[in-house]
Amino acid sequence: MTFLHHTLRILLAMVFLVAGSVKLIDMAKFTESVGDFGLVPDWFVLNTAWLVVLSEFTIGASLAFNLRGSLVGVLVLLGLFVGVLVYGIALGLDIQCGCFGPGFHVSLQTQLLIDIGLVILASAVYWSGALCRSQRSNARPGDGAINV
């Protein structure tokens, strides 16, 4: 179970690190995508775009290093992303969200499904970790269990 937990955690971390990295390829295009939602004033769109990228890097790195609270950060960021996507869908916006960089073109509805899948993956990371902790706490010295 420990292998599964670490694999899922690293996979989720890589999603955030890659998402942040590919946005840097064309930061101007991502900034335009952020502005297309119309949620922040024009003067703050560039700052918002950088905040998203830095948040993805920070959360991806903290998850990769298994820092306490990193899953909470993942869920908060995904919650914000889901909220923005639902907003865009409700308004009928026909835009690219820029979620995985300038070369990744999917509808807002498809991106919403991807983000829901990431929430499920984050839940699997949490529950696999909880199971690992439970198994470690139930192991007694000399019963053949390996404590890691």
C-alpha positions, 0 to 999 in steps of 0.5 A, a space after each residue: 500500500 505504501 508503494 501505491 500511496 507514493 505513486 499516486 502522490 508523485 503522479 498528482 505532484 507531477 500534474 501540478 508541476 507540469 501544468 505550471 511549467 507549460 504555462 511558462 512556455 507562453 505566459 502571455 497566452 495564459 494571461 489572456 486566458 485568465 482575462 477571458 473569464 472576466 473574473 479579475 480587473 484588467 490591471 490584476 490579470 497578469 498578477 493572477 496568472 503568475 499567482 496561479 503558476 506559482 501556486 501550482 509549482 508550490 503545491 506540486 513541490 510540497 506534494 512531491 516532498 510529502 509536506 504536511 498540508 500539501 493535499 489541503 493546498 491541492 484541494 483548495 486550488 482544485 476547488 478554485 479551478 472547478 469554481 471558475 470552470 463552472 462559472 465559465 460554463 454557466 455563462 456559456 463562455 467559449 474560451 480556452 482555460 489555458 489549464 495545461 498550457 497553450 497547446 492543450 485545447 479542450 472545452 471548459 466542460 472537458 476540463 471540468 471533468 479532468 479537474 473532478 478526476 484530479 479531485 478523485 486522485 487527491 482523495 485516493 492519495 489521502 485515503 491510501 496515506 491514511 491506510 498506510 498510517 493505520 497499518 503502521 500504527 497497528 503493527 507491533 514489534 515482533 509480529 513480522 510487520 515492516 515499519 517504514 
